[in-house]
Amino acid sequence: MKFEDYHIADGIKTAISKLGYKKPTDIQYKSIPAILKGEDVLAIAQTGTGKTAAFVIPILHKLQERKVDRRSSGIKCLVMTPTHELALQVESVFKTLGKHTNVTAYAIHGGVEQDPQKEQLEKGVDVLIVTPGRMFDLLNQGDLRLDKVEILVLDEADHMLDLGFIADIRGVMHNIPWKKQTLFFSATINDKIKDIAYSLVHSDAIRIQISPKDPVAKNIEHSVAFIEMDDKRFFLESLIKSESDKKMLVFVRTKVRAERLKKAMERIGVETDTIHSDREHADRERTMKQFRKGELKVLIATDVSARGIDIPNVEFVVNYDLPESAEQYVHRVGRTGRGSNKGQAYSFCSTQEKELLKEIEENLGKPIVRLQVSKTEYDSVVNATLEKREDKKYDVLALIEEAEEAKKKVKKRKGRRKGDR
């Protein structure tokens, strides 16, 4: 079936055609008809399979029909997302696919002034895309009303639950009508997520799961190399310099390590930038814009900031630090090989991380391809830089700083508990 065969507004078909899409992906093929019928949907599909368009296309059509019928104003669709970047990305998809409709979409999130957001809400919005924190700020201040919402979308729902947003998700239910359509989109599913999902959707919700035997998309080549913690920087430097014209997304475990890795790259003349929750929103947005355009070739990211983000033409993903779960692994490597593009993902595994690798492989259900690095090749990469002595300190310093931050957090928690007494 082609998009032109769907019973959706001509303006939406025009936008889809301009993007060069002719046929829906599997998740779109199975989701669009159910959403158009008004069914609650619980959809699980790999990252990079077109999940966002799977709900944007039918929502745009339904809201455009209401516009034609001149039904009452107010926010008709609420989309909840876990991060600023994802909220802006979803807003962009709504605006691109809804360019030839009368449907308006707007994203609100923290890290920026509230006044422009309040002004836009006052003018009126059909689709509101939100991060939970700013949404509740505006609700509590009386600047946001959700009593006209007819469709609720939970995007990257598994990540929202990982970040502890379940109370926020349940909280928003008290602010929107009981009678509504709920769409739950996630890249992964487990018993916890399943229980929460079924508590939010109607009992007769349509469950759609696109789950091939290998959770990593078939157009992504992914492999692991055994690299000691102190030597990872040298191998990243070697990869960047050998693929200097390629776009590369590098994942690290913490914000501290992201900044230290950036400084280590700067010392040997490699331009990189970081994206994590400690950076100002304007800086994060500018960095993402540069990376999308290809002006920045290497982006160092944490899991929280890069989850669900669709960045075009990322040729390489590097797991500089191994993720803590198979779900995170799938999400990370899924930043490359988007759509029909091919991609490559490399993981650096130190001795300390071998247990993590074992757990990831057990959950994936198959071993990850090993990259064989001979001792001669290994020594050659490590000895290729003149700054070895200084950079060998950097990973250790990062770990010390992380430990200090952890101690401070523990002290704060203890202090709050004493205060509660």
N, C-alpha and C positions, 0 to 999 in steps of 0.2 A: 504493500500500500504506500502511495506517495502522499506528501503533505497536501498536494493540490486536491486530493480526494476527500480530505477531512471536511466536515461541516463546521468550518471556522470562518471568522470574518475575513473578507478579501484583503483588508489592510494588513492582517497578520500574515497571510499567505505571501503578500508582496514583500514584507520584511524578511521572511524566511527565504524566499527566492533570491533576494539580494545578497544574502549571506552565503548562497551557493548550496544550501541544503535541499535535497530532493526527497530522501526517505528518512523516516524516524529511526532512531536507535531502538534497541530492544526495550529499554525502560520507558522510552517515550511511546512506543507502539502499545505497550500494555497499560500505561498510566493515563494517557490523554482521554481515551473513551470513558473510562471510569470516572474521572474528574468532571468531564463534561456532563455526565449523568447525575452529578451531585453526590456520588458515593464518597464515604470516608476511605482513605487509602493509606496503607502502611507499605512503603516501598523501600526495598533494600537492593542496592546495586553498587558495583565497583565505582571508585572515583574515576572521573574522566569519561563517563558513559552518557553524559547529557542529562543528568538528573534535574538541573535547574530549569532547563527548557521544558522538561517533562511536566512541571507544574505551572510554569509561566504561560505557556501557550494556551492551555484551556482556561486558566484564570482570566487572561486578557479577553478571550472570547466572551466568557460569561459576563464580565463587567462591561464590555462594549455593548452587549445586548441591553443591559440595564440602562446604559447611557441613551441608547436609541429610544427606549421606552420611557425615558425621562423619570426614572424612579428617584426616590429620596436620596439626598446627598449624605455625606459622612464617609468615614473610613470603612470600606467594604471587605478589605482583605488585610490581614496582619501576618507578616512573615517574621518569625523570630530566628535570629542567627547568633552564633557564639562569639564572633569577632567583628571589629570595625571593618576589616578588609573584606570579609565575606558579605557584610551588609551592603557595602558599596558595589561589590561585584554583582549581587543579585539585583540591585537598583539598576545597574547598567544593562543587564539582560532584559529587564522589564521595559526600559526606555528604548532599547534597540529593537526588540520585537514588537513593541507597542507604538512605534514611531508614526504609523499611519492609522492610529486609533485615537479616541478621545480620552483614553485612560491615563491618569496621572499616577506616577510612582515617586516615592521619596524615602530616603534612608535617614534615620536618626541614630546617633551613637554618641558615646562619651568622648572626652578629649578635645572638644571644640565648644565654642560659646553656644548657649541655649537660645539666645534671642532670635537669630536667623531661623532656627528650627521652629520656634513658636510662631513666627510670622508666616512660615510656609503652612503650618498646620491650620492657622487662622484662615488662610486663603482656600484651603480645602485640598484633600488628597484622597485618591481612591484606594491605592495600595501603599501601606506603610511597612517599611522594612526596618527592623529594630535590633539593637542589642539590649539585653534585659535591664542593665543598670540605668541607662538614660531613659528608657521607656518608663520605668517606675518613678524616676525623678519627676518627669513631666506629669504622670498620673497623679502623684501625691500633691503636686502643686496646682492641680486643676487645669493644666494647660493641654491635656490630652484626654479625649473621650473615645471609648471603644465600644459603645453600646449599639453601634450599627454594624459591627463586624459580622460578616456572613461566612467567611472562609479564614481558617487559621492554618498556617503552614509552619511546621517545625523543620528547619533545614539544618543539615549536619547534626541531627538529633543526638546521635551517639556522642559526639564531641561536647554538646551542651550538657549532657549528663555527666561526662567525664570531668567537666569544669565545675560541677556542683550546682547547675542551674535548675535542678528538678523543682526546688521550692519556688523559683521564679515562674517556671512553666505552670505549676499548679496555681500560683498566685494570680496569674493573668486570667485564669478561668473565671475568677470572681468578677472580672471587669468586662467580660464579653458575654453575649447572649448564650444561653444554654443550647438553643437550636442553631447549629452552625455545621459547616463541613470542615473536617479536620484532616489535614494531609501531613503525614509523618514520613520524612525522607531521611535515610541514613545509609552510610556506606558499609556499616558492619552491624551485626545483630548477635546478642547473647541473651541469656535468660533474664538478666536484670533489665536490659533495654526492652525486651519483649513484654515483660510484665508491666512496665511503665507505659509502653506504647498502647497496649490493650486497655489500660485504665483511662486513656485519653480519647481513644476513638470509639465509635459505636461498635457493638458486638458483631454486627454484620459487615464490618469494614472489609474492603478488598485487600488481600495481602498479595503483594507482588515481590518476588525475589528473583533477581537475575544473578545467579551464583554458579559460575563455572567451577570445575574441580580446582583450578589454580586461581586463588583470589587476586593474584597479580595479573594485570591485563597481558594478553598474549603478545602485544607489540612492544613490550618492555623487556629488555635483556638485563637481568639483575644478577650480581655476583658479589662475593665477599673475598677480601684479602686480609691475611693476618698481619697486622701492623701494630707494633707496640705503641703505647700511649704517647711516649716522648718523641716518637718518630713520625707520627701522623702528619704533622705540619709539612715535613719534607715531601711526602708522597702527594699531598694536596698541591703543593707548589709545583711539583713535576707534572701533575695532571693538568693544572691550569695553563702552564706554559706550553704544554704540548697541544692543547686544544684552545688556544687563546682567542679564537674567533667564535667560540661556541658559548651559548648561554648555560650557566651552571648554577644550580641551587644546592647549597651546602647546609646540612642539618647538624646542629649541635644540641647538647642536652639542656644547657642553661644560658641565661642572659650574660652571665659573667664570661663564660667560655666564648660566646659570640663576639663580645667586644675584644677579648684578648686575641682571638684568632684574627680579627680584623687588623689589630695592631701588628701582629706577626707578619701578616701579608704586606702591610704598608712598609715594613722594614726592608723587604726584598723587592719593593717596587711593584707589587701587584695591587691593583685597585679593586677594592671590594666595599660592600656596605652591609649593614645589619638591619634586621627587622625583628623586634621583640616588644613586649608590653611596657618596658621602661622608656621607650622612645616616645616623644611627643607625636600626636596624631598627624600633624602637618608634615613632620619629618618622615614618618612611615609612609604617608601617601605619596610624598615626593619620590622617595626611594622606589616604591612599587611602580610608579609611573616611568621612572628611568629604566627599571628592569624590564618592564613590559615592552618599551620602545627599543630595547637593545642598547641603550646608551650605557647601561651598567651591565657587565657580563657576568659578574659573580656576586651572588646574594647569599649571605649567611643568615640562617633563620632558626628560630625555635619552633617546636611543634605547634604551640598555641597560636602563634601569629600567622603561620602559613597554612593552617588546616582549611581545606576546601577551596583554596584560592586557585583559580584557573588562569595560569600565566601562559601565554602562547609561546610555542617554539622553545621550550626548555629542553636542550639536548641531553644534559646530564644532571642526575641527582647524586649527591655524595652524602652518605651517612657517615659523617666524620666521627660522631658518637653513635653507637647502636641505640635504637629506640628501646623502650622498656616493654613493648608488647608487639605481637604480630599485627594487631590492628593499626598501630602507629606506623609499623613498617610498610604496610600496604598503602596507607595514606601518603607517606613520604614518597615512595617510589612512583606513586601515581601522579606526581606532579610533572613527570615526563611522559612521553608517549600518549599525549592527550588525543582523543578522537581517533583519527586514522594515522596520526604521526607515529613514527618509531622513536624509542628512547632508550637510554642506558642508565643504569643505576649501580653505583659501587658502594660497598660498605667496608669500612675499616674496623676490624675487630682486634682488640688488644687481648692480652692474656686474661685481664680482669673481666672482660666482657664475654668470655666463652660460654658461661652459663646462660647469659641473655640470648646469645645466638642459638643455643640448644633449645630454649623455650620457644623462640620465634619459629624455628624450623618445625618443631613438634606441632605448633598451632597451624602453620601453613600446610602441614601434611606432607612435606617433601623437603629434601635438603636444598640449600642455596648453592649454586655453582661456585666452586673454589677457584680463585685466581692464583695460580702457582707463581710465586716470586722466589727465585733462587737466591742463595746467600750473596752471590756476586752482584746480582741486580739490586738486592736490598741495600747492600753496603754502598753501591754506586750512587743510589738516590740520596741516601743519608749524608754521604760525604760530598755531595755536589754543591753544597752551600757553604759560604764562608762564615755564616752567622750561626753555625750549629750550637756553639757553646751557650750563646745567649738564648736561643729559642728553646733549648732543652729545658730551660727553667720555666718556660711559660705555662705548660700544662700543669706542672706541679703547683705553681703560684695560683693558677685558676682554681685548682682543687682546694687549696688552703683557704682562698677567699670564699668559695662556696661553703666550706665547713663553718667559717666564721658567720656567714649569713644565716646558716641553719641554726647555730647557737643563739643568735639574736632572736630568731623567730620563736624558738622554744621558750626563751626568757619572757618574750611578749605574751605568749599564751599562758604561761604560769602567772604572770602579772594580772592578766584579765581574769583568770580563775580566782585569784585572791580577792580581786575587786568585786567579783560576783558574790563572794561570801559576805 
